[in-house]
Amino acid sequence: MNNFSVVARSYNVSHLDATITHLEQVLNLEGANSLFSKTDWYGCVLEALSTPGLATSQRVPLQRLLGRIAQS
């Protein structure tokens, strides 16, 4: 294995609210086609959605973000 192996992000449910806020801000200001591709943003949101222990108050905005990315 080399030094350039990919390190997967892992979200923690207790810190996920800050991540959701960040994703909402970036996608509102720059759109899904900003610095990263739609696929990148979609992957980030899907990864956040797969966080164990996700609350409904976290799941709903993440699902909205998926819809926003899909429509952009």
KAFENDA-V313591 format. One record per residue. N is the residue number from 1. RES is the residue in three letters. PSI is psi as a letter, one per 30 degrees, with the letter a starting at -180 (NA if undefined). OMEGA is omega in degrees with one decimal (NA if undefined). NEAR is the number of other ideal C-beta (glycine too) atoms within 8 Angstrom. Layout:
BEGIN
n = {N,N}
res = {RES,RES}
psi = {PSI,PSI}
omega = {OMEGA,OMEGA}
near = {NEAR,NEAR}
END
This chain:
BEGIN
n = {1,2,3,4,5,6,7,8,9,10,11,12,13,14,15,16,17,18,19,20,21,22,23,24,25,26,27,28,29,30,31,32,33,34,35,36,37,38,39,40,41,42,43,44,45,46,47,48,49,50,51,52,53,54,55,56,57,58,59,60,61,62,63,64,65,66,67,68,69,70,71,72}
res = {MET,ASN,ASN,PHE,SER,VAL,VAL,ALA,ARG,SER,TYR,ASN,VAL,SER,HIS,LEU,ASP,ALA,THR,ILE,THR,HIS,LEU,GLU,GLN,VAL,LEU,ASN,LEU,GLU,GLY,ALA,ASN,SER,LEU,PHE,SER,LYS,THR,ASP,TRP,TYR,GLY,CYS,VAL,LEU,GLU,ALA,LEU,SER,THR,PRO,GLY,LEU,ALA,THR,SER,GLN,ARG,VAL,PRO,LEU,GLN,ARG,LEU,LEU,GLY,ARG,ILE,ALA,GLN,SER}
psi = {k,l,f,g,k,k,j,k,k,k,k,k,e,f,g,f,e,e,e,e,e,e,e,e,e,e,f,e,e,f,l,f,g,b,e,l,l,e,e,e,e,e,e,e,e,e,e,e,f,g,k,k,g,k,l,e,f,e,e,e,e,e,e,e,e,e,e,e,e,e,f,NA}
omega = {-178.1,-179.9,-176.5,-179.9,-177.0,175.9,-178.7,172.9,171.1,-178.6,176.0,-174.9,-179.1,178.6,-173.5,-179.8,178.2,178.2,179.1,178.7,179.0,179.9,178.7,-179.6,-178.0,-177.6,175.8,-175.7,-171.0,-176.2,-176.1,-178.8,-177.7,-176.0,-178.3,-179.9,176.0,-179.7,178.2,-179.8,179.8,179.3,178.2,-178.5,177.4,178.6,177.2,178.5,-178.8,-179.9,177.4,177.1,-178.3,177.9,177.5,-180.0,175.1,-178.0,-175.6,179.3,177.6,177.3,174.7,178.8,176.8,178.3,179.6,179.3,-179.0,-178.1,-176.3,NA}
near = {2,4,3,4,6,4,4,5,6,4,10,7,11,4,8,13,7,7,10,13,8,8,14,10,8,9,13,6,7,7,7,9,6,8,3,5,6,9,6,8,14,11,8,10,13,9,11,14,11,6,12,5,5,10,7,5,6,14,10,8,10,14,9,8,14,12,8,10,13,7,5,8}
END
